[in-house]
Amino acid sequence: MLQAFFANGTAVDLILVVLLLEFAWLVRRRGVAASLDIALALGPGALILLALRAALTGAGLPWIGLCLVASFPVHLADLRRRGLFAPR
């Protein structure tokens, strides 16, 4: 039973729902103006979770790669927003 919980992606779905609830709670607490900041902070993790879900459910390698590649620029945007990354 537990093996199926992970193998069919349900575990990742549950984590993504918790992440979405965290996003909604943070937006409600900090205001809509902070929603982009919050999305940039949570976005890379959500995209990596989507890549994990794709891998667990047997999706094609392009889908897995697309999610992983998409997480990198979002991560860089978050770092730049925080002032931790400045392109030369």
C-alpha positions as CSV (number, residue, x, y, z in Angstrom):
1,M,0.0,0.0,0.0
2,L,2.7,2.4,0.9
3,Q,4.7,1.5,-2.2
4,A,1.7,2.4,-4.4
5,F,1.3,5.7,-2.5
6,F,4.7,6.7,-3.8
7,A,4.8,4.8,-7.1
8,N,1.6,6.4,-8.5
9,G,2.7,10.0,-7.5
10,T,0.0,10.4,-4.8
11,A,2.7,11.3,-2.2
12,V,4.0,14.1,-4.5
13,D,0.4,15.3,-5.1
14,L,-0.1,15.6,-1.3
15,I,3.1,17.6,-0.9
16,L,2.1,19.9,-3.8
17,V,-1.3,20.5,-2.1
18,V,0.5,21.4,1.1
19,L,2.8,23.7,-0.8
20,L,-0.2,25.4,-2.4
21,L,-1.9,25.8,1.0
22,E,1.4,27.3,2.3
23,F,1.4,29.7,-0.6
24,A,-2.2,30.7,0.0
25,W,-1.6,31.2,3.8
26,L,1.5,33.3,3.1
27,V,-0.3,35.5,0.6
28,R,-3.1,36.0,3.0
29,R,-0.7,36.8,5.8
30,R,1.7,39.1,3.9
31,G,-0.7,40.5,1.3
32,V,-1.2,40.1,-2.4
33,A,1.7,42.4,-3.1
34,A,4.1,39.7,-1.8
35,S,2.6,37.0,-4.0
36,L,5.4,37.2,-6.6
37,D,8.1,37.0,-3.9
38,I,6.4,34.0,-2.4
39,A,5.9,32.3,-5.8
40,L,9.6,32.8,-6.6
41,A,10.5,31.3,-3.3
42,L,8.3,28.2,-3.6
43,G,8.4,27.8,-7.4
44,P,11.7,25.9,-7.8
45,G,10.7,23.4,-5.2
46,A,7.3,22.9,-6.8
47,L,8.9,22.3,-10.3
48,I,11.3,19.8,-8.8
49,L,8.4,18.0,-7.2
50,L,6.6,17.9,-10.6
51,A,9.8,16.4,-12.1
52,L,9.8,13.8,-9.3
53,R,6.1,13.0,-10.0
54,A,6.8,12.7,-13.7
55,A,9.7,10.3,-13.0
56,L,7.6,8.2,-10.5
57,T,4.7,7.9,-12.9
58,G,6.8,6.9,-16.0
59,A,6.4,10.2,-17.9
60,G,8.9,10.7,-20.7
61,L,12.3,12.1,-20.1
62,P,11.5,15.4,-21.9
63,W,8.8,16.1,-19.3
64,I,11.1,15.4,-16.4
65,G,13.9,17.5,-18.0
66,L,11.5,20.3,-18.8
67,C,10.4,20.6,-15.1
68,L,14.0,20.5,-13.9
69,V,15.3,23.0,-16.5
70,A,12.3,25.3,-15.7
71,S,13.2,25.3,-12.0
72,F,16.7,26.8,-12.6
73,P,15.7,30.3,-14.0
74,V,13.0,30.6,-11.3
75,H,15.6,29.8,-8.7
76,L,17.9,32.5,-10.2
77,A,15.1,35.0,-10.3
78,D,14.5,34.3,-6.6
79,L,18.2,34.7,-5.8
80,R,18.3,38.0,-7.7
81,R,15.2,39.3,-6.0
82,R,16.9,38.6,-2.6
83,G,20.0,40.4,-3.8
84,L,22.1,37.2,-3.6
85,F,22.8,36.9,-7.4
86,A,23.8,39.7,-9.8
87,P,24.7,38.7,-13.3
88,R,28.0,40.2,-14.5
